[in-house]
Structures are given as structure tokens and as C-alpha cells.
């Protein structure tokens, strides 16, 4: 199989169901390299039977932090990777009945490793650029609906994402919109275990 699928474990020691770091097999020689970035068959064989409907790409410079984002009634599963550069990518479990509800997992996505991260529906997602520039690409399981956007405060104290450990010399730069997301609360309605918004 040209992919290695690694389950992600939260700080509480529990596996975060549905969240995977994925390492493709890279074939290289003096001329360059080749790898498969996605194969429906191999992903299906690993139990990841999502259907992707939209591909997105962004460019950012060092210190840019984008997050933490989700859609409520049109939740998106995302297969993310850094095509150029390096980012710290983070997902927060917002599924109310999940044993890892309110827990996060972060992974450095590096274009030299070509590793990927699958973030299923029911999570908040964001990333922090560590390299001088980064091109970030991701496949989505639903279309973008701007009126359906939700967000979580990037530096929420309850979640406690440790952004600065991966880049202590960089101060995060956020959009005005991303500075105004609400704090996390265990009492708020978020998603069910299937990633469906709880009204």
C-alpha cells in the first residue's frame, strides 16, 4: 500500500476517532520524485470512505495563523497537506459524545515529508505557518458555504493549543475575523459523533 495511516492520540491518551496522519510512499531518484497524494481505493481499504467534492489552495507567509474554522450545517471533512513549506496543523474535536471532546491534536505538515492530515466532520481546524512561505492545499467533503461558518478562539485557554512551542520566535498574525471567534465551552452545542450539527 502506498500510504501509511496513523491514528492520532490526544493528550488524555485516547485515540481521536477518525483523525489520521497519512504518509504517502515517495519514489525518488536523482531526477526528482513521484508519489500518489490520494487514492480512493487505498483510502477506502483503510476505512476512510469519504467523498471529496472541492479542492482548495492557499498561500501564506511566516507567522500567519488561520483558524479555528468549521461549518455548522455543511460540515467539511478535510484532507490537508503543505505543498510548499511547513505548517503546524491542528484539529479540535467538537463532537459532544466523543471521549476526546474538547481535545486537540497537532502535526507539522512538511512539503519535504509530504505528510497529510485527515480531519473529519465535527472538528475545528486551523494552521500556523512556520516557513517563510507556505502553499497549503486541501480536499473537502462538502462545498464552502460562507453563511454557515463557525469558529473557535485560536488561543482558547480550555483547549490550550500550544502554538508557540513549534515556533517560539514568531508572533501569530490573524485576520480580524479570526480574532473574534468565541471561546470553547463544554455546555455549548457542537456536533454529534457523526459530525452533524446539534441544534
Wavefront OBJ file of the C-alpha trace (Angstrom):
o trace
v 0.000 0.000 0.000
v 1.469 3.419 -0.941
v 0.135 5.050 2.246
v 0.708 4.656 5.970
v -2.347 5.656 8.032
v -1.513 6.646 11.618
v -4.270 7.157 14.189
v -3.921 10.281 16.320
v -3.901 10.196 20.122
v -5.000 13.127 22.287
v -3.165 14.346 25.389
v -5.642 12.398 27.535
v -4.226 9.201 25.982
v -7.332 8.347 23.975
v -7.409 7.812 20.221
v -9.265 10.577 18.385
v -11.650 8.587 16.219
v -11.496 9.441 12.520
v -8.393 11.651 12.720
v -5.372 10.378 10.767
v -1.870 11.461 9.861
v -1.098 9.968 6.469
v 2.321 9.348 4.976
v 2.461 8.531 1.252
v 5.248 6.379 -0.129
v 7.659 8.575 -2.088
v 9.634 7.236 -5.037
v 12.701 9.349 -5.756
v 15.989 9.357 -7.604
v 18.463 11.895 -8.989
v 15.777 13.221 -11.356
v 13.217 14.070 -8.663
v 10.346 12.192 -7.032
v 6.853 10.805 -7.530
v 4.084 9.874 -5.096
v 0.345 9.340 -5.010
v -1.270 12.061 -2.909
v -4.674 10.358 -2.887
v -6.136 7.021 -3.965
v -9.801 6.317 -3.343
v -9.144 2.558 -3.268
v -6.370 2.729 -0.669
v -8.268 5.206 1.481
v -11.423 3.050 1.266
v -9.394 -0.041 2.240
v -8.194 1.889 5.317
v -11.817 2.698 6.262
v -11.736 6.304 5.029
v -14.723 6.227 2.696
v -15.304 9.943 2.313
v -16.209 11.558 -0.993
v -14.408 14.767 -1.898
v -16.256 17.485 -3.837
v -13.949 20.522 -3.702
v -10.202 21.248 -3.736
v -8.804 24.452 -2.187
v -5.373 26.043 -2.053
v -3.965 28.994 -0.108
v -0.700 30.929 0.048
v 0.577 32.365 3.332
v 3.743 33.873 4.756
v 5.568 33.073 8.000
v 3.566 33.635 11.167
v 0.126 33.622 9.544
v -2.380 31.684 11.632
v -5.667 30.649 10.010
v -8.257 29.153 12.363
v -10.001 27.722 14.097
v -12.689 27.086 11.453
v -15.660 24.796 10.855
v -19.028 24.803 9.086
v -22.149 24.027 11.097
v -24.853 22.610 8.827
v -22.488 21.733 5.986
v -19.519 20.308 7.922
v -16.416 19.577 5.883
v -14.027 16.698 6.227
v -10.610 17.886 5.037
v -7.566 16.092 3.678
v -4.837 18.701 4.120
v -1.181 18.956 3.111
v 1.531 21.540 2.688
v 2.610 21.591 -0.977
v 5.401 24.094 -0.344
v 6.859 24.929 3.074
v 5.912 23.877 6.583
v 2.893 24.478 8.844
v 1.683 23.391 12.260
v -1.779 21.964 11.605
v -4.316 21.497 14.408
v -7.724 19.853 14.786
v -10.050 20.172 17.814
v -12.701 17.503 18.469
v -16.096 19.250 18.797
v -18.235 16.077 18.853
v -20.147 16.243 22.140
v -20.324 12.500 22.845
v -16.770 11.761 21.799
v -14.347 10.533 24.506
v -11.943 13.178 23.160
v -14.465 16.060 23.082
v -12.559 19.306 23.618
v -9.188 17.659 22.946
v -6.846 18.661 20.132
v -4.106 17.103 18.041
v -1.397 18.974 16.163
v 1.016 17.804 13.483
v 3.736 19.556 11.487
v 2.962 19.207 7.786
v 6.160 19.495 5.792
v 6.497 19.558 1.999
v 9.766 17.630 2.326
v 7.958 14.752 4.072
v 4.754 15.173 2.010
v 2.730 14.014 5.017
v -1.005 14.707 5.165
v -3.697 15.070 7.805
v -7.310 13.928 7.534
v -9.695 15.982 9.676
v -13.249 14.575 9.615
v -16.538 16.412 10.031
v -17.164 17.646 13.569
v -13.779 19.292 14.159
v -12.441 22.838 14.242
v -9.340 23.193 12.081
v -6.516 25.683 11.704
v -2.858 26.020 10.814
v 0.166 28.169 11.627
v 2.866 28.882 9.036
v 6.402 28.001 10.172
v 8.337 28.514 6.913
v 8.974 31.788 5.080
v 6.097 30.950 2.736
v 3.643 28.076 2.505
v 1.255 26.751 -0.113
v -1.474 24.802 1.652
v -3.851 22.506 -0.254
v -6.863 20.545 0.909
v -9.678 18.376 -0.367
v -13.162 18.867 1.168
v -16.162 16.565 1.583
v -18.660 19.443 1.226
v -18.731 22.775 -0.544
v -17.822 26.067 1.114
v -20.873 27.912 2.487
v -19.833 31.348 3.797
v -23.134 31.873 5.619
v -22.546 28.618 7.532
v -19.152 29.457 9.009
v -18.356 28.809 12.636
v -15.190 29.307 14.602
v -13.347 28.708 17.835
v -10.956 31.113 19.549
v -7.446 30.209 18.410
v -5.896 30.656 21.862
v -8.782 29.354 23.977
v -7.445 28.523 27.435
v -9.636 25.443 27.913
v -8.400 23.802 24.717
v -4.843 25.027 25.353
v -3.304 24.634 21.902
v 0.447 25.114 22.285
v 1.229 27.131 19.149
v 4.435 28.754 20.354
v 6.373 25.581 21.174
v 6.735 24.831 17.449
v 7.780 28.425 16.666
v 8.737 30.369 19.812
v 10.254 33.246 17.838
v 7.172 34.005 15.735
v 4.131 36.009 16.812
v 0.921 34.731 15.175
v -0.755 37.035 12.652
v -4.525 36.590 12.307
v -7.282 38.096 10.224
v -9.694 40.389 12.052
v -12.413 37.757 11.688
v -10.262 35.065 13.285
v -9.623 37.238 16.357
v -13.377 37.354 17.082
v -14.298 33.661 17.287
v -15.959 32.640 20.585
v -14.334 30.644 23.363
v -14.892 26.919 23.741
v -17.480 25.776 26.278
v -18.420 22.235 27.341
v -22.017 23.471 27.640
v -22.296 24.740 24.043
v -23.919 22.652 21.344
v -21.465 21.482 18.727
v -21.629 18.238 16.710
v -22.770 14.667 17.317
v -20.471 11.688 16.728
v -21.368 11.631 13.032
v -20.320 15.253 12.591
v -23.907 16.522 12.409
v -24.539 19.932 13.986
v -26.635 19.728 17.179
v -29.290 22.416 17.041
l 1 2 3 4 5 6 7 8 9 10 11 12 13 14 15 16 17 18 19 20 21 22 23 24 25 26 27 28 29 30 31 32 33 34 35 36 37 38 39 40 41 42 43 44 45 46 47 48 49 50 51 52 53 54 55 56 57 58 59 60 61 62 63 64 65 66 67 68 69 70 71 72 73 74 75 76 77 78 79 80 81 82 83 84 85 86 87 88 89 90 91 92 93 94 95 96 97 98 99 100 101 102 103 104 105 106 107 108 109 110 111 112 113 114 115 116 117 118 119 120 121 122 123 124 125 126 127 128 129 130 131 132 133 134 135 136 137 138 139 140 141 142 143 144 145 146 147 148 149 150 151 152 153 154 155 156 157 158 159 160 161 162 163 164 165 166 167 168 169 170 171 172 173 174 175 176 177 178 179 180 181 182 183 184 185 186 187 188 189 190 191 192 193 194 195 196 197 198 199
